[in-house]
Each structure stands twice: as C-alpha cells, then as structure tokens.
C-alpha cells in the first residue's frame, strides 16, 4: 500500500486584522471562494484542491456562545506541533 504524503498544516493569526489563516503545505498563489460569515476557502488554481482557509473577524465569530463549524479535515496523527517561542 502506498503511503499518502501529508503536508504541514500552518495556522497563523493576524491580531490587528482579526484574521485566522490555515494553510496546507507551502504558501502559494490561490483562488479564494467566499463562504458564509467571512470564511474564505482557498484553492489551488490548477487542481482546484482546497489548500487553506481564511477566517475574517475570527474572534468575533468564535467568542459567542454558539459553536461554529469550519469545513476542515486533517489527519491529526500526521501533524507535528512547532513552537515559535
């Protein structure tokens, strides 16, 4: 059985703009598709594969009492945590 290559998942937050970025693999040019409530799905322009998400007004969306869902699937067993402290 062939091993499926898993790219690194990078999560970054711009506090001044209140924007959360979730990116698979290396940064690259993408096409953005605006979904509901400020969630932008980023796709590879050639393959149309989802390669990331941008969430505008992140704190505003996720500090209310009602849970929010983000359409994101990941193999957490393959993720590595990297500390930048």
C-alpha positions as CSV (number, residue, x, y, z in Angstrom):
1,X,0.0,0.0,0.0
2,X,1.4,3.4,-1.0
3,X,1.9,6.0,1.7
4,X,-0.1,9.2,1.3
5,X,2.1,12.3,1.6
6,X,0.8,14.7,4.2
7,X,1.8,18.4,4.0
8,X,2.4,20.5,7.0
9,X,-0.6,22.4,8.3
10,X,0.2,26.0,9.3
11,X,-2.1,28.1,11.4
12,X,-1.4,31.8,11.9
13,X,-3.4,34.7,13.3
14,X,-3.2,38.4,12.5
15,X,-4.4,40.1,15.7
16,X,-4.6,43.6,14.2
17,X,-6.9,42.5,11.4
18,X,-8.6,39.7,13.4
19,X,-7.9,37.1,10.6
20,X,-7.0,33.4,11.1
21,X,-5.1,31.7,8.3
22,X,-5.0,27.9,7.9
23,X,-2.7,26.7,5.1
24,X,-1.7,23.2,3.9
25,X,1.9,22.9,2.7
26,X,4.0,25.8,1.4
27,X,2.5,29.3,0.8
28,X,1.4,29.7,-2.8
29,X,-1.0,31.6,-5.0
30,X,-4.6,30.6,-4.6
31,X,-8.1,31.3,-5.7
32,X,-10.4,32.4,-2.8
33,X,-14.1,31.4,-2.6
34,X,-16.1,33.4,0.0
35,X,-18.4,31.2,2.0
36,X,-20.8,32.2,4.8
37,X,-19.8,34.5,7.6
38,X,-16.4,35.6,6.4
39,X,-14.9,32.2,5.8
40,X,-12.8,32.1,2.6
41,X,-11.9,28.7,1.1
42,X,-8.5,28.9,-0.7
43,X,-8.0,26.5,-3.7
44,X,-5.0,25.7,-5.9
45,X,-5.8,27.4,-9.2
46,X,-4.6,24.3,-11.3
47,X,-6.0,21.4,-9.3
48,X,-8.9,23.2,-7.5
49,X,-7.9,21.3,-4.4
50,X,-8.6,23.1,-1.1
51,X,-5.3,24.2,0.3
52,X,-6.4,26.6,3.0
53,X,-8.9,28.7,4.8
54,X,-9.0,32.3,5.8
55,X,-11.4,33.3,8.6
56,X,-12.2,37.1,8.8
57,X,-13.3,38.5,12.1
58,X,-12.2,35.3,13.8
59,X,-12.6,36.5,17.4
60,X,-16.0,37.9,16.7
61,X,-17.2,34.6,15.2
62,X,-15.7,32.4,17.9
63,X,-16.4,34.2,21.1
64,X,-20.2,33.9,21.1
65,X,-22.0,31.0,22.9
66,X,-23.0,29.2,19.7
67,X,-20.3,26.8,18.3
68,X,-19.2,27.4,14.8
69,X,-18.1,24.7,12.3
70,X,-15.3,25.0,9.8
71,X,-15.2,22.5,6.9
72,X,-11.7,21.3,7.6
73,X,-10.5,17.7,7.6
74,X,-7.0,16.8,8.8
75,X,-5.1,13.7,9.9
76,X,-4.0,14.9,13.3
77,X,-1.9,11.8,13.8
78,X,0.3,13.1,11.0
79,X,0.6,16.7,12.3
80,X,3.7,18.0,14.1
81,X,3.4,20.9,16.5
82,X,6.1,23.5,16.1
83,X,6.7,26.2,18.7
84,X,8.0,29.6,17.6
85,X,8.7,30.8,21.2
